[in-house]
Amino acid sequence: MSYQIVHSLTKLVKNFIKKQSINSILVAISGGQDSILLISLLNELILQSNDQLKISYIYIDHQWKYNSKLQVEHLTNYLKSRNKNITVYQIYQTTKSENDCRKQRYHIIQQHAVKYRYNLVITGHNSSDKVETFFQNINRKSGIEGISSPVVNNNIGYNLFLLRPLLSINKNSIYKLCKKLNLPIWSDNTNYIYKINRNRIRHELLPYIKNFLNTKIESNLIYSIKNYYYENEYIKQNANKIYLTYKHRYKVAINYKKLSKQHIILQIKSLQMFYSYNLNLNLHHAIIEKIIHVTNKKFNKKTLLFNDKNYLYLLNQKWLYVEAKSR
């Protein structure tokens, strides 16, 4: 069984590399069992492949742990034994916010990948992470976009892809697989710090639901998340068509009179695209809903919705548009 799983995961990575013509891979590792399994899988991939793949590893050390230095040494020694390179970023001014740390990690990894011209980033996220992220995003009042992520692969930049090959298996299966393959697992004590929300979800909330409500909660949620993803993709495709149809041909503007005739979720998604594509702004649902509420009123003259240090956000008789502030 373990050989079949390894073969299946290796095949997934191999097919993606071939499909996207990947020649350089950056593997983001955390030091846990998922990372050690990833290293083993990619080593197996290189043995099977005749192609010259550039594979390097990156580790972000937030220095939360008293034994951070020992964990870094464990990783570097293991990778050196396999003739692999690793880059370690140490964050000295650490934040205790798990969400801020996650954003910081992704930013560093993406910038490193762009700087050194990698075209694929691989992470060790698994199906258990997916379930835990679902609960975290529900707690943050995320929309369908948040609760339907992460996905196996997506495009995160120009000629830069993200792949999560372990997303189909859970932590327990990964642990058993590491044991079967005699891989050197590092025990991470931060997984048992209950001030971290993810740990409470993993060790308290999910076991409680399994014991008293539904033993199949994880598999059921994975099924639901997959359906949410398909629904979200359908909505985004339609919203994109609407945005392209109603946007101004020359100016940074969108026809809100026509947009207001669409379903509310398509209005929200279209406006999010409008601000994201033109100004790189990710406006929260609450702000978008306020804009929609205001645009439902009748206007006969230019009206200021709101402004920031660079732009004015305005309405006239039918256009919602943006003007740069004069300096």
VMD Tcl script that draws the C-alpha trace (Angstrom):
set ca {
  {0.00 0.00 0.00}
  {2.79 2.44 0.94}
  {4.52 1.81 -2.43}
  {1.26 2.56 -4.26}
  {0.82 5.88 -2.41}
  {4.43 6.91 -3.11}
  {4.03 5.93 -6.77}
  {0.76 7.88 -7.05}
  {2.21 11.03 -5.44}
  {5.40 10.86 -7.50}
  {3.33 10.42 -10.67}
  {1.24 13.50 -9.79}
  {4.37 15.66 -9.46}
  {5.96 14.15 -12.58}
  {2.86 14.78 -14.72}
  {2.57 18.38 -13.51}
  {6.25 19.03 -14.28}
  {5.81 17.62 -17.78}
  {2.55 19.47 -18.46}
  {3.89 22.89 -17.40}
  {7.46 22.35 -18.72}
  {8.97 22.89 -15.27}
  {12.78 22.97 -15.01}
  {13.37 24.48 -11.56}
  {11.60 23.67 -8.28}
  {11.65 25.40 -4.91}
  {10.37 23.17 -2.10}
  {9.05 25.02 0.97}
  {9.53 22.83 4.02}
  {8.45 23.24 7.63}
  {10.55 20.54 9.24}
  {7.66 18.22 10.07}
  {6.74 14.79 8.71}
  {5.12 16.29 5.57}
  {8.43 17.95 4.65}
  {10.49 14.80 5.19}
  {8.07 12.84 3.01}
  {8.27 15.53 0.29}
  {12.08 15.30 0.28}
  {11.83 11.52 -0.11}
  {9.26 11.76 -2.92}
  {11.30 14.30 -4.89}
  {14.42 12.20 -4.45}
  {12.46 9.26 -5.91}
  {11.33 11.51 -8.78}
  {14.92 12.45 -9.64}
  {15.94 8.79 -9.64}
  {13.11 8.00 -12.08}
  {13.65 11.00 -14.33}
  {16.29 11.54 -16.98}
  {15.61 15.29 -17.03}
  {17.94 17.73 -15.32}
  {15.71 19.29 -12.70}
  {16.95 22.07 -10.47}
  {15.51 21.36 -7.00}
  {16.28 23.47 -3.94}
  {14.70 23.81 -0.50}
  {13.67 26.78 1.60}
  {12.84 26.97 5.31}
  {11.40 29.97 7.16}
  {12.41 29.98 10.83}
  {10.16 32.26 12.94}
  {12.24 31.26 15.99}
  {9.15 30.52 18.09}
  {10.79 27.41 19.50}
  {13.63 27.17 22.01}
  {15.10 24.36 19.86}
  {14.77 26.14 16.48}
  {18.52 25.88 15.91}
  {18.43 22.10 16.44}
  {15.56 21.70 13.97}
  {17.45 23.71 11.32}
  {20.51 21.50 11.89}
  {18.36 18.37 11.56}
  {16.96 19.58 8.22}
  {20.29 20.76 6.80}
  {22.06 17.54 7.81}
  {19.31 15.40 6.27}
  {19.39 17.37 3.02}
  {23.19 17.38 2.89}
  {23.10 13.58 3.21}
  {21.06 13.62 0.00}
  {23.25 16.28 -1.68}
  {20.50 18.92 -1.63}
  {20.68 22.68 -1.09}
  {18.63 24.55 1.49}
  {18.15 28.27 2.15}
  {17.10 29.27 5.67}
  {15.46 32.61 6.43}
  {15.48 33.56 10.11}
  {12.88 36.08 11.25}
  {14.20 38.06 14.21}
  {11.26 40.41 14.78}
  {8.66 37.70 15.13}
  {4.94 38.25 15.47}
  {2.71 35.97 17.52}
  {-0.12 36.16 14.99}
  {-0.35 32.86 13.12}
  {-2.08 34.54 10.15}
  {0.61 37.26 9.89}
  {3.36 34.64 10.03}
  {1.67 32.64 7.26}
  {1.48 35.75 5.03}
  {5.11 36.56 5.83}
  {6.19 33.03 4.89}
  {4.33 33.08 1.56}
  {5.76 36.51 0.71}
  {9.36 35.40 1.40}
  {8.94 32.12 -0.49}
  {7.38 33.83 -3.53}
  {10.00 36.59 -3.61}
  {12.79 34.02 -3.34}
  {11.26 31.96 -6.16}
  {11.00 35.02 -8.43}
  {14.51 36.27 -7.60}
  {16.19 32.95 -8.36}
  {13.92 32.09 -11.28}
  {12.16 29.00 -10.03}
  {8.96 28.19 -11.92}
  {7.39 25.81 -9.40}
  {6.93 26.05 -5.63}
  {5.99 22.81 -3.81}
  {4.58 22.75 -0.28}
  {3.65 19.90 2.08}
  {0.02 20.86 2.79}
  {-2.18 17.82 3.34}
  {-5.93 17.12 3.64}
  {-5.86 17.61 7.43}
  {-4.45 21.11 6.86}
  {-7.34 21.71 4.46}
  {-9.94 20.84 7.12}
  {-8.20 22.95 9.77}
  {-7.97 25.89 7.35}
  {-11.71 25.54 6.68}
  {-12.50 26.09 10.38}
  {-10.01 28.95 10.66}
  {-11.46 30.75 7.64}
  {-15.02 30.26 8.90}
  {-13.88 31.90 12.14}
  {-12.49 34.84 10.11}
  {-15.85 35.27 8.29}
  {-14.34 34.20 4.97}
  {-16.52 33.87 1.89}
  {-16.68 30.87 -0.43}
  {-13.22 31.74 -1.80}
  {-11.64 31.24 1.61}
  {-13.47 28.08 2.64}
  {-12.81 26.36 -0.71}
  {-9.01 26.70 -0.50}
  {-6.32 25.44 -0.71}
  {-6.27 23.55 -4.02}
  {-3.73 21.07 -5.42}
  {-2.22 23.55 -7.88}
  {-2.59 27.12 -9.02}
  {-0.73 29.93 -10.74}
  {0.77 32.42 -8.26}
  {2.71 34.66 -10.64}
  {4.15 35.04 -14.11}
  {5.47 31.58 -15.05}
  {5.30 30.56 -11.39}
  {3.11 27.70 -10.14}
  {2.27 26.33 -6.71}
  {1.79 22.58 -6.23}
  {0.55 20.74 -3.11}
  {1.00 17.03 -3.97}
  {0.10 15.74 -0.46}
  {-3.31 17.40 -0.40}
  {-5.11 14.08 -1.00}
  {-3.77 12.36 2.16}
  {-4.14 13.20 5.86}
  {-1.57 13.62 8.65}
  {-2.15 10.13 10.02}
  {-1.45 8.52 6.63}
  {1.68 10.66 6.20}
  {2.95 9.57 9.63}
  {2.40 5.88 8.81}
  {4.08 6.34 5.43}
  {7.13 8.00 7.02}
  {7.38 5.11 9.48}
  {7.12 2.52 6.69}
  {9.87 4.31 4.73}
  {12.05 4.73 7.86}
  {12.22 8.51 7.44}
  {13.72 10.65 10.24}
  {10.68 12.53 11.61}
  {11.29 15.59 13.76}
  {8.82 16.03 16.62}
  {7.63 19.66 16.60}
  {6.62 20.78 20.10}
  {4.86 23.91 18.76}
  {2.10 21.59 17.49}
  {0.98 21.28 21.12}
  {0.88 24.97 22.02}
  {-2.84 25.56 22.53}
  {-2.56 29.33 22.19}
  {-2.24 28.63 18.46}
  {-5.78 28.31 17.05}
  {-4.86 25.62 14.54}
  {-3.64 23.37 17.35}
  {-6.90 23.77 19.26}
  {-8.83 22.83 16.11}
  {-6.58 19.79 15.58}
  {-6.42 18.48 19.15}
  {-9.72 19.62 20.67}
  {-12.41 20.65 18.18}
  {-12.00 17.88 15.58}
  {-11.67 15.05 18.14}
  {-14.78 16.36 19.93}
  {-16.81 16.38 16.69}
  {-15.55 12.89 15.81}
  {-16.44 11.50 19.24}
  {-19.84 13.09 19.73}
  {-21.21 14.25 16.35}
  {-19.74 12.62 13.26}
  {-16.83 10.18 12.94}
  {-16.50 11.04 9.23}
  {-16.29 14.82 9.69}
  {-12.93 15.16 7.88}
  {-13.90 13.18 4.77}
  {-17.31 14.90 4.66}
  {-15.71 18.34 4.85}
  {-13.18 17.46 2.14}
  {-16.12 16.50 -0.10}
  {-17.95 19.76 0.71}
  {-14.82 21.90 0.18}
  {-14.36 20.34 -3.26}
  {-17.96 21.25 -4.16}
  {-17.47 24.81 -2.84}
  {-14.38 25.10 -5.04}
  {-16.30 24.13 -8.19}
  {-19.15 26.49 -7.31}
  {-16.71 29.32 -6.65}
  {-14.91 28.73 -9.96}
  {-18.23 28.88 -11.81}
  {-19.17 32.16 -10.10}
  {-15.72 33.65 -10.82}
  {-15.91 32.73 -14.51}
  {-19.30 34.42 -14.86}
  {-18.18 37.45 -12.84}
  {-15.12 37.79 -15.08}
  {-17.34 37.82 -18.20}
  {-19.54 40.50 -16.61}
  {-16.53 42.59 -15.59}
  {-15.06 42.47 -19.11}
  {-18.46 43.36 -20.62}
  {-19.25 46.29 -18.31}
  {-15.82 47.89 -17.82}
  {-14.98 51.13 -19.62}
  {-12.97 50.69 -22.80}
  {-10.41 53.38 -21.97}
  {-10.82 54.53 -18.38}
  {-10.67 52.85 -14.97}
  {-14.44 52.60 -14.68}
  {-17.31 50.09 -14.67}
  {-20.96 50.60 -15.61}
  {-22.72 50.11 -12.27}
  {-26.18 50.66 -13.77}
  {-25.84 47.49 -15.82}
  {-23.94 45.72 -13.07}
  {-26.77 46.38 -10.57}
  {-29.11 44.16 -12.63}
  {-26.98 41.10 -11.92}
  {-27.25 38.75 -8.94}
  {-25.67 40.18 -5.77}
  {-22.82 37.63 -5.68}
  {-21.89 38.47 -9.28}
  {-21.90 42.18 -8.40}
  {-19.59 41.52 -5.44}
  {-17.17 39.36 -7.44}
  {-17.13 41.75 -10.43}
  {-16.33 44.74 -8.24}
  {-13.61 42.79 -6.43}
  {-12.07 42.05 -9.84}
  {-12.43 45.71 -10.87}
  {-10.44 46.97 -7.87}
  {-7.99 44.07 -7.89}
  {-7.10 44.21 -11.61}
  {-6.83 47.99 -11.80}
  {-5.49 49.02 -8.39}
  {-4.25 45.78 -6.80}
  {-6.76 46.35 -3.98}
  {-8.39 43.41 -2.20}
  {-11.45 45.11 -0.77}
  {-13.32 43.30 1.99}
  {-16.86 42.03 1.36}
  {-18.27 44.61 3.78}
  {-16.80 47.53 1.79}
  {-17.98 46.07 -1.52}
  {-21.50 45.61 -0.12}
  {-21.54 49.26 1.03}
  {-20.53 50.36 -2.48}
  {-23.33 48.24 -3.97}
  {-25.83 49.70 -1.49}
  {-24.81 53.26 -2.46}
  {-24.89 52.54 -6.22}
  {-28.53 51.41 -5.95}
  {-29.47 55.03 -5.30}
  {-30.02 57.55 -8.12}
  {-27.25 60.02 -8.88}
  {-27.38 62.99 -11.24}
  {-23.96 64.40 -10.49}
  {-20.45 63.31 -9.59}
  {-20.43 61.79 -6.08}
  {-17.42 60.84 -3.95}
  {-17.76 57.37 -2.42}
  {-14.50 57.35 -0.47}
  {-10.82 58.13 -0.99}
  {-7.34 57.09 0.07}
  {-3.92 58.74 -0.19}
  {-3.66 58.03 -3.95}
  {-7.16 57.84 -5.45}
  {-10.71 59.18 -5.43}
  {-13.49 56.59 -5.80}
  {-16.37 58.27 -7.61}
  {-19.82 57.80 -9.14}
  {-21.63 59.68 -11.86}
  {-24.89 58.88 -13.66}
  {-23.85 55.36 -14.68}
  {-20.11 54.89 -14.09}
  {-18.28 53.79 -10.98}
  {-14.74 55.01 -11.55}
  {-11.38 56.00 -10.06}
  {-9.37 59.20 -10.39}
  {-5.79 59.76 -9.29}
  {-5.36 62.58 -6.79}
  {-3.54 65.61 -8.11}
  {-0.17 66.22 -6.46}
}
mol new
graphics top color blue
foreach p $ca { graphics top sphere $p radius 0.5 }
foreach p [lrange $ca 0 end-1] q [lrange $ca 1 end] { graphics top cylinder $p $q radius 0.2 }
display resetview
